[in-house]
Amino acid sequence: MANQELTFGNEEFIVSKTDLQGKITYGNALFIKMSGYSELELLNKPHNILRHEDMPAVVFKLLWSNIKAGKEIFAYVKNKTKNGDYYWVFAHVTPSFDANRSISNYHSVRRKPTDKALNTIKSLYSTLLQKERNGGINASEAMLNELLKEKGLSYDEFILSL
Ligand SMILES: Cc1cc2nc3c(=O)[nH]c(=O)nc-3n(C[C@H](O)[C@H](O)[C@H](O)COP(=O)(O)O)c2cc1C
């Protein structure tokens, strides 16, 4: 049956690498297993093959603006499997650099999120998604920035405080 939540162990890591366009160039065994796809089905495909419709676009906008600028980012992500199941991850996404300090590719390592963090994230994401449906990504971005301003936290500080 689809739309079931999958989980993985606290000690496990889901790892993938992409090229500069976000096409998958590597996935570890757990990445492949969780996705429900075969390795061949994943390699060279855009990473949004795992995108879940419950994810607000503003999270990916932030992700890409950070990594394209050469910075790392932490993000909570709900991913969709081949058969429509889903799993939550706490992702650390980083650029890799060549000898000239140009970005050569991207790398993501994902751990199992805590229930406490997910409680906050699920309600935040559903509010952001609602905003996006009504006012587009600019509306959800404004809302996220407003919330961070109220808390007096940067995005990183907020995410790492959960
Ligand atoms: C290294 C790396 C890992 C990524 N991992 C995921 C992921 O696990 N799930 C996901 O939905 N998007 C992931 N993305 C973001 C996707 O490239 C994409 O931006 C996102 O799925 C939203 O799709 P869209 O940009 O086509 O709207 C990752 C990107 C990079 C560079």
The ligand as a Tripos MOL2 file, in Angstrom:
@<TRIPOS>MOLECULE
LIG
   31    33     1     0     0
SMALL
NO_CHARGES

@<TRIPOS>ATOM
      1 C1         23.1800   16.8970   -3.4120 C.3       1 LIG1
      2 C2         21.7070   17.1770   -3.5420 C.ar      1 LIG1
      3 C3         20.8110   16.3600   -2.8920 C.ar      1 LIG1
      4 C4         19.4330   16.5780   -2.9980 C.ar      1 LIG1
      5 N1         18.5860   15.7330   -2.3460 N.ar      1 LIG1
      6 C5         17.2500   15.8790   -2.5050 C.ar      1 LIG1
      7 C6         16.3510   14.9610   -1.9150 C.ar      1 LIG1
      8 O1         16.7280   14.0230   -1.1940 O.2       1 LIG1
      9 N2         15.0160   15.1490   -2.1290 N.ar      1 LIG1
     10 C7         14.5310   16.1800   -2.8890 C.ar      1 LIG1
     11 O2         13.3150   16.2840   -3.0530 O.2       1 LIG1
     12 N3         15.3860   17.0760   -3.4540 N.ar      1 LIG1
     13 C8         16.7090   16.9380   -3.2790 C.ar      1 LIG1
     14 N4         17.5650   17.8440   -3.8690 N.ar      1 LIG1
     15 C9         16.9900   19.0270   -4.5460 C.3       1 LIG1
     16 C10        16.5310   18.7170   -5.9510 C.3       1 LIG1
     17 O3         17.6180   18.9320   -6.8290 O.3       1 LIG1
     18 C11        15.3680   19.6440   -6.3730 C.3       1 LIG1
     19 O4         15.7420   20.9930   -6.2710 O.3       1 LIG1
     20 C12        14.1010   19.4280   -5.5140 C.3       1 LIG1
     21 O5         13.7150   18.0810   -5.5240 O.3       1 LIG1
     22 C13        12.9260   20.2790   -5.9870 C.3       1 LIG1
     23 O6         12.6460   20.0310   -7.3070 O.3       1 LIG1
     24 P1         12.6220   21.2140   -8.3560 P.3       1 LIG1
     25 O7         13.8800   21.9960   -8.1250 O.co2     1 LIG1
     26 O8         12.5430   20.5530   -9.6740 O.co2     1 LIG1
     27 O9         11.3970   21.9990   -8.0200 O.co2     1 LIG1
     28 C14        18.9370   17.6550   -3.7710 C.ar      1 LIG1
     29 C15        19.8610   18.4670   -4.4460 C.ar      1 LIG1
     30 C16        21.2190   18.2450   -4.3200 C.ar      1 LIG1
     31 C17        22.1920   19.1580   -5.0340 C.3       1 LIG1
@<TRIPOS>BOND
     1     1     2 1
     2     2     3 ar
     3     2    30 ar
     4     3     4 ar
     5     4     5 ar
     6     4    28 ar
     7     5     6 ar
     8     6     7 ar
     9     6    13 1
    10     7     8 2
    11     7     9 ar
    12     9    10 ar
    13    10    11 2
    14    10    12 ar
    15    12    13 ar
    16    13    14 ar
    17    14    15 1
    18    14    28 ar
    19    15    16 1
    20    16    17 1
    21    16    18 1
    22    18    19 1
    23    18    20 1
    24    20    21 1
    25    20    22 1
    26    22    23 1
    27    23    24 1
    28    24    25 2
    29    24    26 1
    30    24    27 1
    31    28    29 ar
    32    29    30 ar
    33    30    31 1
@<TRIPOS>SUBSTRUCTURE
     1 LIG1         1 GROUP 0 **** ****
